[in-house]
Amino acid sequence: MSREIWVGVPNTSMQVDANYYPICLNEYTYINAFYDPYNTNPEGNKDADITNFIWQQPAGVSCFTAGTRNEVLACWFTTPNMYTVRVRAVNSCGQGAFQNVYLNVYGCSYYSMSLNPNPANGRVRIALTEMPLDESAKAILQSENKTSREYQEYSFDSPPQRIRVFDLTGAERICVEDPPADSSYELDISHLQPGVYVVHLDHRNGTVTRQLKVE
């Protein structure tokens, strides 16, 4: 005797991902919904019979659906914020419940750090210039190698949390905790002996370093 398995409406076992991270302003982001084909519980998992996806897009955001089953939502974000996207799967038994997805959208820029003057004597100004991310930078931010110098450079998207200066023996000579959140900071180096030093700017995703010569 064969046993009939009741499948039911789709559950919320979906994977929902943007086509890349970070999600940036003023370009299309494609949000893809994948129904879970690996769920061994038959109830609510009729993945082969998904007919389409239904989206509730974020308020005030221009979006459109794409794909043969509307499995893609394409959105154009113009304001940095955390947005909520809702999606549900539909099959021949009915509609599943909405699954909430939370997306952080950024301005996608980073700070380029420079030391002026360099060589310096007495005081040096640490200048931060906001730079837009290019495609190569986005690829670096998606890399698994989070400890790379390139990743730490491009993920530097906020003022530093600490400034440190080391000599070439590795001894810390200056430490400034929580410097002012300005685009530049003047550092007193009058007590340093002439030589070569390394300036570290610690931020939430790593450390940016620059070499400083003191005369």
C-alpha positions in Angstrom: 0.0 0.0 0.0 1.4 3.4 -1.0 1.4 6.1 1.6 0.4 9.6 0.4 2.6 12.3 1.7 0.9 15.7 2.3 3.2 18.4 1.1 1.4 21.6 2.0 2.1 25.2 1.4 5.8 26.3 1.3 7.4 27.1 4.6 9.9 29.9 5.1 13.0 27.8 4.5 14.4 30.2 1.9 17.8 31.6 1.3 17.6 35.3 0.4 20.8 37.0 -0.7 21.9 40.2 -2.5 24.1 39.8 -5.6 26.9 41.4 -3.7 27.9 43.0 -0.4 28.2 45.7 0.7 24.9 47.0 -0.8 25.7 50.4 -2.2 23.6 53.4 -3.1 22.6 54.5 -6.6 23.0 51.2 -8.4 20.7 48.2 -8.9 20.9 45.5 -6.2 19.5 42.1 -7.2 18.0 40.3 -4.2 17.6 36.6 -5.0 15.2 34.1 -3.3 16.1 30.4 -3.3 13.7 27.9 -1.9 15.4 25.2 0.2 15.7 22.0 -1.7 17.5 20.2 1.1 14.8 20.3 3.7 14.0 16.6 4.4 10.7 17.5 6.1 8.1 17.1 3.2 5.5 19.2 4.9 5.7 22.7 3.6 8.6 21.9 1.3 7.2 21.2 -2.1 10.2 22.9 -3.7 9.7 21.3 -7.1 6.3 22.9 -7.4 7.2 26.5 -6.5 5.2 28.5 -9.0 6.3 32.0 -8.1 7.6 34.3 -5.3 5.7 37.3 -3.9 7.7 40.3 -2.6 6.9 43.2 -0.4 9.5 45.8 -1.3 10.9 48.5 1.1 8.8 51.6 1.4 10.0 54.5 -0.7 12.4 52.3 -2.8 12.1 51.8 -6.5 12.1 48.0 -7.2 10.9 45.5 -9.8 10.7 41.7 -10.0 12.6 39.6 -12.4 13.2 35.9 -13.2 10.9 33.2 -14.5 9.2 32.9 -11.1 9.7 36.4 -9.8 12.6 35.0 -7.8 14.6 38.2 -8.1 13.8 41.6 -6.7 15.9 44.5 -8.2 16.0 47.6 -6.1 17.6 51.0 -6.5 18.5 52.5 -3.1 19.1 56.2 -2.7 19.3 56.6 1.1 21.6 54.7 3.5 19.5 52.8 6.0 18.5 49.3 7.1 15.7 48.1 4.9 13.2 45.3 5.4 12.3 43.2 2.4 9.6 40.5 2.7 9.2 37.5 0.4 6.9 34.4 0.3 6.9 31.3 -2.0 3.8 30.0 -3.7 3.0 26.5 -4.9 -0.1 24.5 -6.0 -1.2 24.2 -2.4 -1.1 27.9 -1.6 1.1 30.7 -0.3 3.7 30.3 2.4 4.3 32.8 5.2 6.3 35.9 4.5 10.0 35.8 5.4 11.6 39.0 6.6 15.0 39.9 5.2 17.0 42.9 6.7 19.5 44.7 4.4 22.0 47.3 5.4 22.6 49.9 2.6 25.7 52.0 2.7 27.1 55.0 0.9 30.0 52.7 0.0 32.9 55.0 0.4 36.1 54.7 2.4 38.7 57.0 3.9 42.0 57.5 2.2 44.6 58.4 4.8 47.6 60.7 4.3 50.2 62.4 6.5 51.1 66.0 6.0 53.9 67.0 6.0 55.9 63.9 5.6 58.8 64.2 6.5 57.6 66.1 9.6 59.1 67.8 12.6 57.1 68.8 15.7 53.5 68.1 14.4 52.0 66.1 11.7 48.4 66.3 10.4 46.6 63.0 9.6 44.1 63.8 6.8 41.2 61.6 5.9 39.6 62.0 2.5 36.4 60.2 1.7 36.7 58.1 -1.5 34.0 56.2 -3.5 34.4 52.5 -3.9 35.1 51.2 -7.3 34.3 47.7 -8.6 37.7 46.3 -7.7 37.2 47.5 -4.1 33.8 45.8 -3.9 35.4 42.6 -5.0 38.0 42.9 -2.2 35.3 43.5 0.4 33.6 40.3 -0.7 36.9 38.3 -0.3 37.2 35.7 2.3 40.7 37.1 3.3 39.5 39.6 5.8 43.0 40.1 7.3 44.5 41.4 4.0 45.8 44.9 3.9 43.6 45.7 0.9 40.5 44.6 2.8 41.4 46.7 5.8 42.0 49.7 3.6 38.7 49.5 1.8 36.7 48.6 4.8 37.9 51.8 6.6 34.5 53.5 6.3 34.4 55.6 9.5 36.8 57.8 11.5 39.5 55.8 13.4 39.0 54.4 16.9 42.6 54.8 17.8 45.9 56.3 16.5 49.2 54.7 17.4 52.8 55.4 16.4 55.5 52.7 16.5 59.2 52.9 15.9 61.0 50.3 13.8 61.7 48.1 16.8 58.0 47.7 17.3 57.8 49.9 20.4 54.7 52.0 20.8 55.6 55.6 21.1 52.2 57.4 20.8 48.7 56.2 21.5 45.5 58.3 21.1 42.3 56.6 22.1 39.0 57.8 20.4 40.4 60.7 18.5 37.9 63.4 17.4 35.7 62.3 14.5 37.0 64.9 12.2 38.5 64.7 8.7 41.9 65.6 10.1 43.8 65.3 13.3 47.0 67.0 14.3 49.5 64.8 16.2 52.2 66.1 18.4 55.4 64.3 17.5 57.9 66.8 19.1 59.2 64.2 21.5 60.1 61.7 18.9 63.7 61.3 17.8 64.5 61.7 14.1 63.9 58.4 12.2 61.3 56.3 10.5 58.0 55.4 12.3 54.8 53.6 11.4 51.4 55.3 12.0 48.5 52.9 12.7 44.9 53.9 12.4 42.8 51.3 14.1 39.2 51.0 12.9 36.4 48.5 13.4 37.6 46.2 10.6 41.3 46.4 10.9 44.3 48.8 10.8 45.5 51.2 8.2 49.2 51.9 8.3 51.4 54.7 6.8 55.1 55.3 7.2 56.2 58.6 8.8 59.7 60.1 8.7 60.6 62.4 11.5 63.4 64.9 10.9 
